[in-house]
Amino acid sequence: MGFRIAAAAAALALATAGAGQAQDTGPISAQRMSEVIRTIAADAFEGRSPGTPGEDRTVAYLVDQLRAMGLEPGGDDGGWTQAVPMVRYQVKPEARIAVEVPGGEDVLLQGQDVMVMTQRPVERVRIDKAPLVFAGYGVSAPERGWDDFKGVDLKGKILVVLVNDPDFEARPGEDAYGRFGGKAMTYYGRWTYKFEEAARRGALGVLIVHDTAAAGYGWSTVQASNAEAYDVVRPDPARAHALMEGWIQRDVAERLFRRAGLDLERMKAAARRRDFHPVPIGQETLSADYGVDVRRLTSRNVIAKRTGTSRPREAVMFGAHWDAFGVGAPDASGDRIRHGAVDDGSGVAGVLELARAFAHQPRLARTTVFALWTGEERGLLGSEWWAGHPSFDPGMIVADFTMDVLEPVGPSRDLVLVGAGQNQLEDLLARAAARQGRVVTPDAHPERGLFYRADHFSLAKRGVPTLILMSLGGGPDLVRGGRAAGDAWVSDYTAHCYHQPCDVWHAGWDLTGAAQDVDLLYQVGRDLAADGAWPGWKPGSEFAEERRKTRAARASK
């Protein structure tokens, strides 16, 4: 197993820079980070899926580490963990999905043509001849003057929608052009939003047309990410989820459209106009019949803190997710464990290093919180549960710093920032980077919507200013090999090992660059924890209004 680095420069960087050669950055140790990743990505941790023995081993390891540092527990009832009640849904084998047309049917193979799921507590999903309706991008955004639904009754229907935003492929002169930030994806472009909106509209089901460029990942990621689904326990799951949710391969969608006398590309162009209305896909209907294994479980967030001296109710947070995808189908080598070394063993290692750094210095004015979230890979579930059941008032959280995928290919001249232009934390980060002799580079692929795909988003929705370190936003400008080598690593990792068994720890990694990045968060977080500044969102951010609602509480402190 291993990363198949596509470029010679990246291969050279890996070959010539071992973890043992890496130099520590300030209080942040690349060697310790490597050891943490090696430990939790090992076979014994079974891919760290929630509700498994792998979770038990992971949580025990993390608690032992944090306790040994002399930190305080920050979980439920004075403990180290917060219980997160979840439900796991898994489609049983031999699922049958078919599109019925006059004179016959088109059987769609689960995993190959479609990838469907349910997140309702039912033992079986049965859909009988539900009409198929193309609903454009599935977006209702009044503040942007956009409505793909136009009041059409969608109850009992299966929506077919496009991934990303209405302006992802828009050209000058089209109604959608620039309306959703251009190539930079908004939350309206995310699959989670489209599922949520379909449920709000009362649809029976929703299928998102997969497109690698628009989604930011290939079909293999859809397969790995939807083999099973998790959700937090909800009082009324039907309000949050349509009965059937899933994806459909682009070429299969083209076939459905063509048979109905429609052209997918022309329909996409129509969906970029404000006067678009939902369009029935001919007389085609969808039937489905598949069993669902439903299992309730309780997973855990792991939370530690260091209480501040003079402003203890104000908090600076650092987080990463401990979970990965557990055990699944074997890869070409026969490995069935999705080890999650880079994603997100690297972020876990970063949080533990930050916790150690703060534990080994005098207490600061504000409280520092170190959170290891569960269920990120299942929909940001652990962080979302905490944000709804917080141990700190979100209005009193100064900033959240999240790490999700740190690069293991050596030092870099820059840090690639996902979600650039959102808040004032970026300015503080740029100044800290300058002290390292580095610069901050905006995300090269804002169309992938990475800012909405990690745990910080759960806090951003509550108005908390956030920064996310995520190397998938574009290759760093590596000291050895430059931007080409950094891009080669990102491209190869995304194509071959993202959410796959080959995301494993390597003794030859050089985590110096990752340690540099974590040190930047240490510097910015330390300064914020030591003073009384309240960074805010920049004008135009969709999160500024939520922060404004809690301004009075902060002003009174």
MARBA-389941 format. One record per residue (C-alpha): residue number from 0; residue in one letter; x, y, z. Coordinates in Angstrom, 3 decimals. Each point is the difference from the previous one (the first is absolute). Layout:
<recs>
NUM a X Y Z
...
</recs>
This chain:
<recs>
0 m 0.000 0.000 0.000
1 g 1.011 3.617 -0.254
2 f -0.517 3.291 -1.761
3 r 0.676 -0.242 -3.738
4 i 1.516 3.412 -0.436
5 a -0.665 1.182 -3.519
6 a 2.900 2.395 -0.338
7 a 3.683 -0.712 0.349
8 a 0.483 3.116 2.092
9 a -2.461 -1.168 2.629
10 a 1.478 -3.476 -0.004
11 l 3.429 1.500 0.571
12 a -1.314 2.083 2.882
13 l -1.365 -3.076 1.714
14 a 3.056 -2.079 -0.684
15 t 2.502 2.505 1.320
16 a -1.807 1.309 3.061
17 g -0.645 -2.480 2.786
18 a -1.922 0.772 3.136
19 g 3.167 -0.481 2.001
20 q 1.672 2.809 -1.962
21 a -2.782 2.494 0.659
22 q 0.793 2.962 2.220
23 d -2.476 1.019 2.689
24 t -1.773 3.342 -0.373
25 g -0.084 1.921 3.286
26 p -1.930 -2.058 2.565
27 i -1.555 -2.130 -2.769
28 s 1.774 -3.306 -0.649
29 a -0.166 -1.634 -3.428
30 q 1.345 -3.213 1.540
31 r -2.762 -0.184 2.603
32 m -2.595 0.729 -2.673
33 s 1.332 -2.891 -2.081
34 e -0.200 -2.346 2.986
35 v -3.627 0.966 0.722
36 i -0.976 -0.659 -3.616
37 r 1.876 -3.301 -0.057
38 t -1.863 -1.094 3.123
39 i -3.586 0.872 -0.889
40 a 0.314 -1.031 -3.669
41 a 1.197 -3.486 0.963
42 d -2.042 -3.097 -0.810
43 a -0.945 -0.426 3.670
44 f -2.118 3.185 -0.180
45 e -2.067 -1.522 -2.837
46 g -0.500 3.252 -1.888
47 r -1.491 1.840 3.004
48 s -3.655 -0.291 -0.980
49 p -2.550 1.252 2.559
50 g -1.624 -2.677 2.130
51 t 2.674 -2.640 -0.559
52 p 2.857 -1.432 2.078
53 g 2.184 2.373 -2.027
54 e -1.788 2.933 1.601
55 d 0.565 -1.439 3.473
56 r 3.735 -0.306 -0.619
57 t 0.183 3.476 -1.540
58 v -1.875 1.729 2.810
59 a 2.049 -1.789 2.665
60 y 3.233 1.030 -1.720
61 l -1.045 3.643 -0.352
62 v -1.193 0.276 3.600
63 d 3.255 -1.540 1.259
64 q 2.003 2.526 -2.021
65 l -1.970 3.020 1.207
66 r -0.071 -1.139 3.618
67 a 3.758 -0.509 -0.018
68 m 0.457 3.609 -1.103
69 g -1.734 1.229 3.159
70 l -2.982 1.492 -1.814
71 e -3.521 0.185 1.400
72 p -2.868 -2.126 -1.329
73 g -2.531 1.979 -2.042
74 g -2.713 -2.570 -0.676
75 d -3.247 -1.097 1.614
76 d -0.289 0.019 3.800
77 g 3.640 0.882 0.570
78 g 1.271 -2.791 -2.266
79 w 2.185 -0.047 -3.087
80 t -2.707 -0.874 -2.514
81 q -3.332 1.275 -1.247
82 a -2.544 -2.634 -0.994
83 v -1.259 0.357 -3.576
84 p -3.098 -2.161 -0.643
85 m 0.024 -1.265 -3.589
86 v -1.855 -2.295 -2.337
87 r 1.846 -2.043 -2.628
88 y -1.798 -0.919 -3.213
89 q 1.349 -2.595 -2.412
90 v -1.708 -1.150 -3.176
91 k -0.166 -3.771 -0.152
92 p 1.298 -1.919 -3.040
93 e -2.167 -0.579 -3.052
94 a -1.544 3.447 -0.043
95 r -2.259 0.426 -2.994
96 i -0.343 3.413 -1.660
97 a -1.619 0.315 -3.410
98 v -1.234 2.792 -2.231
99 e -3.194 -1.005 -1.724
100 v -0.763 1.303 -3.463
101 p -2.766 -0.804 -2.473
102 g 0.631 -3.544 -1.134
103 g 2.676 -1.026 2.501
104 e 2.388 0.897 2.799
105 d 3.600 1.113 0.458
106 v 1.527 -1.782 2.999
107 l 2.547 2.164 1.830
108 l 2.740 -1.832 1.867
109 q 0.716 1.133 3.545
110 g 3.621 1.149 0.232
111 q 0.515 0.051 -3.740
112 d -2.816 2.133 -1.423
113 v -1.398 1.523 3.179
114 m 0.944 0.138 3.658
115 v -3.164 0.280 2.077
116 m -0.599 0.066 3.734
117 t -2.644 0.904 2.524
118 q 0.333 1.822 3.303
119 r -3.405 -0.858 1.366
120 p -0.441 -2.796 2.558
121 v -1.793 -2.408 -2.344
122 e 0.779 -3.658 -0.609
123 r -0.777 0.231 -3.697
124 v -0.271 2.721 -2.626
125 r -2.744 -0.599 -2.532
126 i -0.715 2.525 -2.733
127 d -2.534 -0.812 -2.683
128 k 0.138 1.884 -3.285
129 a 0.847 3.447 1.380
130 p 0.258 2.666 -2.736
131 l 3.486 1.332 -0.780
132 v 0.325 3.801 -0.052
133 f 3.057 2.048 -0.947
134 a 0.285 2.827 2.558
135 g 3.090 1.785 -1.311
136 y 2.525 0.574 2.755
137 g -2.589 -0.553 2.723
138 v 0.585 3.481 1.426
139 s -2.292 2.451 1.749
140 a 1.969 3.156 0.851
141 p -2.323 3.025 0.360
142 e 2.864 2.278 1.042
143 r 1.665 -0.746 -3.358
144 g -3.183 0.275 -2.004
145 w -0.044 -3.699 -0.848
146 d -2.694 -2.684 0.190
147 d 0.237 -3.278 -1.893
148 f -3.370 -1.240 1.291
149 k -2.504 2.755 -0.887
150 g -2.594 -1.410 2.379
151 v -0.352 -3.287 -1.891
152 d -1.478 -2.796 2.135
153 l 2.760 -2.611 0.296
154 k -1.636 -2.318 2.515
155 g 0.275 -3.629 -1.039
156 k 2.571 0.782 -2.678
157 i 3.680 -0.859 -0.502
158 l 2.099 3.107 -0.617
159 v 2.996 -0.157 -2.310
160 v 2.319 2.936 0.739
161 l 3.446 1.233 -0.996
162 v 2.953 0.231 2.354
163 n 1.663 3.355 0.773
164 d -1.495 3.480 -0.470
165 p -2.058 1.414 -2.878
166 d 2.950 2.153 -1.070
167 f 2.639 -2.763 0.022
168 e -0.006 -0.189 -3.801
169 a -1.762 3.285 -0.714
170 r 1.341 2.317 -2.668
171 p -0.213 3.816 -0.163
172 g -3.488 1.068 -0.922
173 e -1.729 -2.953 1.643
174 d -2.273 0.742 2.962
175 a 2.023 -2.161 2.387
176 y 3.376 1.509 -0.882
177 g 1.757 1.121 3.208
178 r -3.178 -0.268 2.066
179 f 1.446 -2.718 2.261
180 g 3.608 1.154 0.160
181 g 1.163 -1.324 -3.357
182 k 2.219 -3.048 0.283
183 a 0.008 0.214 3.788
184 m -2.653 -2.432 1.250
185 t -2.532 1.239 2.531
186 y -1.917 -2.259 2.349
187 y -2.757 -0.173 -2.626
188 g 2.365 -2.098 -2.098
189 r 0.556 -2.686 2.614
190 w -1.757 -3.347 -0.138
191 t -1.064 0.389 3.608
192 y -1.951 3.153 -0.828
193 k -1.697 -1.649 -2.988
194 f -1.125 -2.944 2.136
195 e -1.274 2.392 2.681
196 e -1.907 2.127 -2.518
197 a -1.595 -3.044 -1.651
198 a -1.303 -1.067 3.429
199 r -1.335 3.486 0.681
200 r -1.864 -0.167 -3.330
201 g -1.590 -3.320 0.924
202 a 1.677 -1.954 -2.805
203 l -0.078 -3.778 0.271
204 g 3.598 -0.230 -1.145
205 v 2.905 1.875 -1.553
206 l 2.805 -1.042 -2.330
207 i 2.995 2.284 -0.570
208 v 1.637 -0.275 -3.417
209 h 3.656 -0.767 0.649
210 d 2.627 2.022 -1.827
211 t 3.613 -0.258 1.129
212 a 0.912 3.629 -0.693
213 a -3.141 1.414 1.587
214 a 0.071 -2.316 3.030
215 g 3.741 0.239 0.558
216 y 0.437 -3.784 0.203
217 g -0.548 -3.111 -2.081
218 w -2.620 -2.731 0.114
219 s 2.225 -2.186 2.190
220 t -0.339 2.588 2.765
221 v -3.791 -0.082 -0.367
222 q 0.113 -3.791 0.315
223 a 2.231 0.058 3.086
224 s -1.883 2.820 1.686
225 n -3.481 -1.455 -0.524
226 a 0.499 -3.697 0.722
227 e -1.662 0.818 3.299
228 a -1.550 3.154 1.393
229 y -0.077 1.450 3.468
230 d -2.078 2.722 1.577
231 v -0.494 1.359 3.471
232 v -3.191 -1.104 1.718
233 r -2.816 2.345 -1.035
234 p -3.530 0.288 1.418
235 d -1.429 0.014 -3.553
236 p 2.410 -1.387 -2.636
237 a -2.553 0.557 -2.788
238 r 0.391 3.766 0.438
239 a 3.724 -0.264 -0.691
240 h 0.185 -2.728 -2.651
241 a -1.897 -1.159 -3.057
242 l -0.740 -3.720 -0.031
243 m 2.680 -0.626 -2.630
244 e 3.165 2.073 -0.365
245 g 2.833 -0.715 -2.371
246 w 2.095 0.614 -3.079
247 i -0.300 -1.008 -3.642
248 q 2.841 -0.366 -2.474
249 r 0.070 2.757 -2.602
250 d -0.145 -2.360 -3.001
251 v -3.007 -1.789 1.542
252 a -1.752 3.336 0.516
253 e 0.742 0.904 -3.619
254 r -1.652 -3.257 -1.040
255 l -3.130 0.777 2.001
256 f -0.236 3.497 -1.448
257 r 0.654 -1.120 -3.570
258 r -2.685 -2.667 0.156
259 a -2.472 2.686 1.132
260 g 0.944 2.228 -2.934
261 l 2.119 2.295 2.159
262 d 3.664 0.971 -0.272
263 l 1.867 0.239 3.298
264 e 2.322 2.786 -1.134
265 r -2.901 2.082 -1.255
266 m -1.883 -0.605 3.225
267 k 3.045 1.114 1.975
268 a 0.066 3.215 -2.037
269 a -3.716 0.500 0.699
270 a 0.693 -0.493 3.722
271 r 2.346 2.991 -0.115
272 r -2.955 2.306 -0.755
273 r -2.152 1.589 2.682
274 d -3.174 -0.980 -1.846
275 f 0.818 -3.704 0.237
276 h -2.876 -2.236 1.145
277 p 0.238 -3.665 1.038
278 v -0.356 -2.279 -3.032
279 p -1.493 -3.521 0.035
280 i 2.416 -2.500 -1.545
281 g -2.505 -1.225 -2.520
282 q -2.316 -2.684 1.337
283 e 2.835 -1.793 1.766
284 t -0.582 -1.201 3.530
285 l 2.287 -1.566 2.569
286 s -0.665 -3.043 2.116
287 a 2.229 -1.196 2.802
288 d -0.014 -2.891 2.410
289 y 2.825 -0.521 2.466
290 g 0.454 -1.074 3.575
291 v 1.685 2.220 2.561
292 d 2.000 -1.064 3.023
293 v -0.694 2.593 2.705
294 r 2.148 0.095 3.108
295 r 0.024 2.530 2.823
296 l 3.291 0.759 1.660
297 t 1.657 2.537 2.221
298 s 3.253 1.478 -1.225
299 r 2.208 2.509 1.807
300 n 1.682 3.323 -0.477
301 v 3.195 0.323 2.032
302 i 0.416 3.445 1.545
303 a 2.681 1.507 2.224
304 k 0.542 3.543 1.187
305 r 2.252 2.321 1.915
306 t -2.047 2.520 1.936
307 g 0.952 3.648 -0.437
308 t 1.079 2.193 2.869
309 s -1.959 3.238 -0.408
310 r -2.412 -0.715 -2.898
311 p -0.885 -3.669 0.504
312 r -3.393 0.189 -1.764
313 e 1.694 1.063 -3.228
314 a 1.569 -2.817 -2.016
315 v 2.458 -0.619 -2.809
316 m -0.658 -3.400 -1.579
317 f 2.172 -2.443 -1.925
318 g -1.537 -3.038 -1.663
319 a 0.351 -2.965 -2.334
320 h -2.013 -3.150 -0.593
321 w 1.217 -3.341 1.292
322 d -2.283 -2.177 -2.132
323 a 0.723 -1.650 -3.350
324 f -1.960 -2.456 -2.157
325 g 0.680 -3.237 1.837
326 v 0.014 -3.329 -1.848
327 g -1.407 -0.316 -3.513
328 a 0.541 -1.719 -3.314
329 p 3.585 -1.185 -0.677
330 d 2.248 1.986 -2.315
331 a 2.285 -1.565 -2.614
332 s 2.425 -1.050 2.729
333 g -2.749 -1.606 2.087
334 d 0.061 2.663 2.725
335 r -3.494 0.698 1.344
336 i 0.870 2.635 2.638
337 r -0.406 3.673 -0.878
338 h 2.811 1.064 2.327
339 g -0.526 3.772 -0.147
340 a 3.643 0.917 0.526
341 v -0.001 3.355 -1.762
342 d -3.773 0.404 0.311
343 d -0.062 0.763 2.821
344 g 2.714 -1.635 2.061
345 s 2.113 3.014 -0.934
346 g -2.553 2.408 1.482
347 v -0.286 -2.066 3.181
348 a 3.771 0.163 0.334
349 g -0.183 3.770 -0.427
350 v -2.605 0.410 2.743
351 l 2.041 -2.122 2.417
352 e 3.108 2.064 -0.733
353 l -1.911 3.218 0.626
354 a -1.424 -1.406 3.219
355 r 3.509 -0.906 1.140
356 a 1.345 3.446 -0.913
357 f -2.688 1.831 1.978
358 a 0.269 -2.401 2.944
359 h 3.717 0.737 0.318
360 q -0.324 3.769 0.368
361 p -1.591 2.279 2.611
362 r -3.769 0.232 -0.145
363 l -1.348 2.720 -2.255
364 a -2.924 2.362 0.539
365 r -2.446 -1.977 -2.114
366 t -0.861 -3.685 0.066
367 t 1.495 -2.192 -2.694
368 v -2.064 -2.987 -1.187
369 f 1.313 -3.054 -1.864
370 a -2.688 -2.034 -1.767
371 l 0.326 -3.326 -1.821
372 w -3.287 -0.474 -1.831
373 t -1.811 -3.167 -0.979
374 g -2.074 -0.500 -3.133
375 e 1.565 2.637 -2.250
376 e 0.154 -2.425 -2.888
377 r -3.698 -0.723 0.503
378 g -1.139 3.599 -0.319
379 l 1.832 2.086 2.665
380 l -2.135 -1.745 2.600
381 g 2.178 0.300 3.101
382 s 0.728 3.690 -0.414
383 e -3.613 0.701 -0.965
384 w -1.238 -1.791 3.127
385 w 2.424 1.976 2.175
386 a -1.018 3.275 -1.641
387 g -3.617 -0.809 0.883
388 h 0.944 -1.151 3.519
389 p 3.083 2.144 0.719
390 s 2.086 0.188 3.119
391 f 0.814 3.603 -0.982
392 d -2.459 2.566 -1.308
393 p 0.875 0.307 -3.738
394 g -0.399 3.756 0.341
395 m 2.910 -0.018 2.456
396 i 2.338 -2.100 -2.134
397 v 2.697 2.320 -1.290
398 a 1.147 -2.232 -2.852
399 d 0.043 -3.597 -1.183
400 f 3.024 -1.529 -1.732
401 t -0.572 -3.305 -1.774
402 m 2.554 -2.352 -1.585
403 d -1.155 -2.505 -2.599
404 v 2.649 -1.522 -2.316
405 l 3.502 1.376 0.566
406 e 2.605 -0.711 -2.659
407 p 2.840 -2.467 0.763
408 v 2.404 1.040 -2.774
409 g 2.283 2.501 1.687
410 p 0.373 3.721 0.666
411 s -1.700 2.551 -2.223
412 r 0.342 3.656 -0.832
413 d -3.690 0.632 0.496
414 l -3.182 -1.176 1.654
415 v -3.002 -0.601 -2.257
416 l -3.076 1.420 1.737
417 v -3.417 -1.519 -0.637
418 g -2.822 2.559 0.120
419 a 2.167 3.074 -0.449
420 g -1.796 3.319 0.413
421 q -2.327 -1.083 2.793
422 n 1.244 1.534 3.251
423 q 2.666 1.993 1.820
424 l 1.792 -3.104 1.271
425 e 1.567 -0.175 -3.446
426 d 1.788 3.305 0.598
427 l 1.445 -1.310 3.259
428 l 1.071 -3.182 -1.778
429 a 1.750 1.963 -2.740
430 r 2.007 1.962 2.564
431 a 1.022 -3.184 1.796
432 a 0.995 -1.590 -3.309
433 a 2.174 2.996 -0.806
434 r 1.902 -0.594 3.230
435 q 0.781 -3.480 -1.350
436 g 1.127 1.515 -3.302
437 r -3.093 -1.402 -1.730
438 v -3.142 1.324 -1.668
439 v -3.667 -0.997 -0.069
440 t -1.373 -1.081 -3.395
441 p -3.759 -0.159 -0.708
442 d -1.576 -3.370 -0.742
443 a 0.671 -0.885 -3.649
444 h -3.235 -1.999 -0.267
445 p -2.802 1.991 1.686
446 e -2.481 -1.829 -2.240
447 r 0.480 -3.120 2.138
448 g -1.729 1.657 2.946
449 l 2.580 -1.213 2.476
450 f -0.945 2.757 2.431
451 y -3.333 -1.765 0.532
452 r 1.425 -3.504 0.344
453 a 1.720 -0.023 3.390
454 d -0.955 0.324 3.655
455 h 0.671 3.718 0.268
456 f -3.141 0.527 -2.095
457 s -2.168 -1.145 2.913
458 l 1.350 2.943 2.003
459 a 0.065 2.436 -2.906
460 k -3.758 -0.488 -0.382
461 r -0.316 1.259 3.588
462 g 2.067 3.078 -0.846
463 v 3.342 -1.123 1.450
464 p 2.963 1.309 -2.065
465 t 1.885 -3.009 -1.309
466 l 3.147 -1.019 -1.858
467 i 0.492 -3.371 -1.664
468 l 3.353 -1.549 -0.887
469 m -0.703 -2.439 -2.835
470 s 2.599 -0.937 -2.595
471 l -2.633 -1.072 -2.547
472 g -0.510 3.653 -0.958
473 g 3.016 -0.144 -2.296
474 g 3.600 -1.070 0.152
475 p 2.357 2.031 2.184
476 d 3.105 1.600 -1.450
477 l 2.398 -2.642 1.350
478 v 3.604 0.856 0.752
479 r 0.905 -3.170 -1.887
480 g -1.806 0.009 -3.328
481 g -2.059 3.182 0.171
482 r -3.702 0.285 -0.801
483 a 0.205 -2.793 -2.582
484 a 1.065 -2.494 2.653
485 g -2.676 1.224 2.403
486 d -2.713 -0.246 -2.639
487 a 1.222 -3.470 -0.965
488 w -0.394 -1.231 3.569
489 v -3.497 1.489 0.369
490 s -1.143 -1.369 -3.365
491 d 1.359 -3.462 0.661
492 y -1.335 -0.205 3.543
493 t -3.461 1.205 -1.050
494 a -0.181 -2.370 -2.965
495 h 1.332 -3.144 1.667
496 c 0.041 0.074 3.812
497 y -2.632 2.466 1.199
498 h -2.409 -2.126 2.089
499 q 1.748 -3.133 -1.278
500 p 2.077 -2.731 1.712
501 c 3.269 1.435 -1.324
502 d -0.286 3.051 2.280
503 v 2.641 -1.512 2.283
504 w 2.897 1.292 2.071
505 h 3.479 -0.059 -1.592
506 a 3.321 0.047 1.813
507 g 1.373 2.139 -2.848
508 w -2.389 2.871 0.530
509 d 1.362 3.463 0.731
510 l -2.463 1.787 2.273
511 t 2.098 3.140 0.358
512 g -2.448 1.972 -2.136
513 a -2.959 -1.276 1.998
514 a 1.759 1.004 3.226
515 q 0.616 3.471 -1.448
516 d -3.707 0.357 -0.725
517 v -1.029 -1.182 3.464
518 d 2.483 2.450 1.512
519 l -1.786 2.817 -1.825
520 l -3.229 -0.941 1.749
521 y 1.882 -0.136 3.292
522 q 1.296 3.534 -0.474
523 v -3.355 1.482 -1.021
524 g -1.956 -1.958 2.616
525 r 2.453 0.859 2.777
526 d -0.238 3.714 -0.745
527 l -3.807 -0.093 -0.042
528 a -0.120 -1.998 3.241
529 a 2.292 2.544 1.662
530 d -1.920 3.176 -0.868
531 g -3.528 1.306 -0.447
532 a -0.298 0.298 -3.785
533 w -3.138 -1.228 -1.775
534 p 0.732 -0.726 -3.671
535 g -3.037 0.323 -2.251
536 w -1.297 -1.070 -3.387
537 k 0.800 2.104 -3.023
538 p -2.742 1.921 -1.839
539 g -1.986 -2.274 -2.283
540 s 0.559 -3.178 1.986
541 e -3.158 -2.063 0.447
542 f 0.974 -0.547 3.647
543 a 0.315 3.661 1.039
544 e -3.688 0.413 0.880
545 e 0.006 -2.954 2.388
546 r 3.024 1.474 1.812
547 r -1.688 3.395 0.194
548 k -2.865 -1.535 2.020
549 t 2.369 -0.791 2.878
550 r 1.895 3.300 0.002
551 a -1.724 1.335 3.106
552 a 1.057 -3.002 2.098
553 r 3.644 0.537 -0.913
554 a -0.166 3.735 0.554
555 s -1.238 -0.527 3.565
556 k 3.052 -2.061 1.000
</recs>
